[in-house]
Amino acid sequence: MSQVYHYRAPFTLESGEMLPEVDIVYDTFGELNEAKDNVIWVCHALTANSDVADWWPHTVEEGRFLDPSRYFIICANFLGSHYGTTSPLSINPTTGEKYYYDFPRITVRDMVRCHQLLARHLGIERVKMLIGSSIGGFQCMEWAIMEPHFMEHLVLIATTTCSEPWAAAFNESQRMAIRLDRSWGERCDDAGLDGMAVARSIALISYRGGAAYNATQQDNDADISFERRAHSYQQYQGEKLRRRFNAISYYRLSEAVDSHNIARGRGSVAEALRAIEARTLVVAISSDILFPPEAHIPLREHISDVEYHLIESEFGHDGFLVEHDKLNRIITNFINTK
């Protein structure tokens, strides 16, 4: 069941802008042991939430790497996401109205600093494992650099040290689609939703890639057809997000993704990664076109204690959601090996 930590003090963002206060929603699974050494902290991906069991299939189960009978699992909804943590849909205590477009731009480092506030509130000084995929991996990387002693094990899945122009181009195309929505700019909860549905269909192309589409969206007959299975899939995925997410939040989060660069203010990627002290597992996915295997090379080369695995999968970047059995074997062996 979700809980809320109310941080009733000003929170200064990396940009210099300030939020008067912050709410942080989080979920826990399992029990914290007496020694407080069985904590696993999960950093979630872009449109996920703090309920890991909801969005990461077959992970929060007995015998899996997020086994609630062994571990105390924490996941916090990150800053800017509208699943409870302070976001564009939150009330601005200064005005008494929802932020909407007044919600400031945020960075991944801002998200991590919120996680750190929650960890201190919960009395968690060190975790057995910090794990994240995609933007979840961004958060884990930043955290491991900012607080090297906080985690014993670090798991980075389908992620990268910075948002390359290729990924940023997808994000800007999505924002262009949102801005073209005639309702964009209106101060209401459902502004920009049609544009966001189009944006999501753009994103899915980068998440899956050609191999996944060709394997799962083939048409069944040889007759001429102007209505393809891939068409309905794109429409379905856009509508699915439209029903559950907020366009202003999506817009701000895509900007946060584009801000990601662990070298910012730290000299270089190599220097930043050398600050990581945790025993680290890096997992790439063979068909990932968003963060391809070669994007993981700096992690392999510059983290001092690192183990690398490449998962063969046709599901692209979304392989981290689909290939749970392969992930489970790799991560379970990693966390159980001294």
Secondary structure as UniProt FT lines:
FT   STRAND          3..7
FT   STRAND          11..12
FT   TURN            14..15
FT   STRAND          18..19
FT   STRAND          22..29
FT   TURN            34..35
FT   STRAND          39..43
FT   TURN            46..47
FT   HELIX           52..55
FT   TURN            57..59
FT   TURN            62..63
FT   TURN            65..66
FT   TURN            68..70
FT   STRAND          72..76
FT   TURN            79..80
FT   TURN            88..89
FT   STRAND          91..92
FT   TURN            93..96
FT   STRAND          97..98
FT   HELIX           100..102
FT   HELIX           108..122
FT   STRAND          127..133
FT   HELIX           135..146
FT   TURN            148..149
FT   STRAND          151..157
FT   HELIX           165..179
FT   TURN            182..185
FT   TURN            189..192
FT   HELIX           193..216
FT   HELIX           229..244
FT   HELIX           247..259
FT   TURN            262..266
FT   HELIX           269..273
FT   TURN            274..275
FT   STRAND          279..285
FT   TURN            286..287
FT   HELIX           293..296
FT   HELIX           297..302
FT   STRAND          306..311
FT   HELIX           316..318
FT   HELIX           319..322
FT   HELIX           324..336
//
